[in-house]
Amino acid sequence: MSKSKYKKRDINTLIIFAQRGDTKALEELIRRVQKNVFTMFSYLTDKRQDISDLTQEALLRMAKSIKSLKDVALFKSWLDRIVTNIFYDYVKKHTRHNKIETDIDKLLEIKDKIGCEPGEKCLFSEMEKIIKAALLTLPENLRIVLVLREYEGLSYEDIAKITNTALGTVKSRISRARLKLQEELKEFI
């Protein structure tokens, strides 16, 4: 099958082909999900090199274990679980060796982007950076559930499964995360 034909396939078909060992389907699947995985990690940590490394690790783990996915309809939550587990491992590793530092000033630097005109696009970019900086001030256990809920759009039940946490704990953490985030952003709201 030609490369362009894979681009026209839906994601479920690509998953099935990848599970059967079709490397072109796997390549296309990785191409389609890598931006989402990268974005999710970028909301969880501010270190650009770490985000790239974590993204690569998640995509590699996805590729290696794609055959173990039983139900293709659960691919998104399965991939979110991979991302979550890798992030938890990252936090454990870095809190043992050295505290994860968030450079708020670095995150708040607003650089002109080509095509950032008229003001609305620049304002969105600036607000996104401010929100990301505020997110990074949250403790990891609050940050991950909030990102899964607000950016990934997962249900409380799915988040509980992915994080191996009780449903009530997930609801409580999301509530606390929203309150802390609202406090961090009060001067902008």
N, C-alpha and C positions, 0 to 999 in steps of 0.2 A: 504494500500500500504506500502511496506517495506521501511525503511529509505534509503537503497541503490538505490531504484528505483527513489527516488526524486533527487538523485545526477545526474542521467542520463537525467533528464528533462531539457528542455531549460527554460530560465528565464521567457519568456512570459507565458508558461504553469504554472510555479510556481506562477506567479502573479495572474493568473485566479483562480487557486486552493486556494490561500491565500484569495482572495476576497470572495470566497464561504465559508470561515471559516475553511479551512484545516490548522491546526496548524503546522503540519509537513512540509507542503509546505512553510509556512511562516518562519519557522525555517531555512530551506534550503536557502530561499531567503535572509534572514538576514546574514547567513553565507557567501553567495556569495558577498554581497555588503559591508559588514562591513569594509574590508580592504581598499576599495576605499574611503569610507566615512572618515575613520581614516586618510588616506593619505591626503585627501583634507583639513581636519582641521589642519593637521600638517604643511601644507604650509601657513595656515592662522594665527596660533599662535604658540608660542614656549613652552608654559607651558604644560608639559606632562599630568599632572592630568586633566587640563582643556580639553585637546584634547580627553582624554578618556571619560570625562563627556559629552562633546559636541557630541561625536560619539554615546554614549548611548542614549542621548536625541533625536538625529536625527533618530536612528533606532526605538526607541519607538514611535516617532511621525509617522514614516513611517508605522509601524505595526498598529497603532490605526486608521490611515486614509487611508489605502490601498483600502478599499471599495469605497472611493470617487474618485479614479483614473478612469476616463472615458475611456481612450484609452491606452491600455498596451504598445503600441509602443512609447508612450511619457513618459514611466517610468523613464528613465535616467534624462530627463530635469525636471520632477516632483520631483525626489529625490534631484537633484541639487538645486532646489528652496527651498526645506526643509532645506538643509544644509546652503544655503545662508541666509535664514531668521533667522535661529538659530545663525549664526555667527553675523549678524547685532544686534540681541538682546543681545548677549554676549558683543559686543563692546559698545553698549549703557549702559549696566549695569556697565561695568568696567570703562568707561570714566567718569561716574557720581561719582563713589566711589573712584577710584584711576586710575591713568594712567596705561595703559598696558605697561609693561616694557619688552624690548627685551634684553636678556642677550646674546649678540653677542659672548663673549668669551666662554660661556658655549656651544653655538651651534657649535663653531669652534673646540672644543676639539675633536680630532680624537682618537677614542679608537680602539684598535685591535679587530677584530672580528674573531671568529673561522672560518677558511677556507678562510681568506682574503689573498690570494696569487694567483699567482704572481702579483706584483705591479699594474696591470691594475684594478683589482677589488678594491683595496685600493684607487687608484686614483679616481675611479668613486664615491666611498663612500665619499671621502674628498670633491670632487667637488659638490656633491649633498648637503652636509652640508654647503658649502660656498654659494651656490645659495639660499638655504633655508634661511640662515642668511641675505642675501641681500634682499630677498623677504620680510622678516619681518621688514625691515627698511622702506618699502613703506607704505604710508597712507592706511588705510583699504579700502577706495573706489577704489583705484588703484590696491591693492593686490587682491581683490576678482575677479575683471574682468580679470586680468591677469591669475590667477589660473584657472578660468573657461575656458578661451581661450586656454592657453598653456598646461595645465595638464588634463583638461577634454575634450578638443577638440571641444568645442561648437562653433557654428556660432555666429557672432555678433548679429544677430536677436534673437537667443535663449538667449543670455546673457542679451539683452535689456529686454526681457520678464521676465526672472528670477529676475533681479535686479530692475525691474520697472523703467527703465531709458530709455531715448530717444536713438535711434540708434546712432545718431551723438555724443552724450555724451559718449556712450560706446566706440566708435572708438577713440575718443579723449583721454579717460582714458587709454585705452590699449596702445596707442601711447606714452603717458606721462610715463606710467609704464615701458614700454620697455626702454625708454631713461634713466629713473632714475636707472633702474636695470643695464643697460649697464654702466652707470657712476659708480655704486657701484662695478661692476666687472671688471673695466678697467684694473686693474693690472693683471688679469688672462686671459684676451682676447688678 
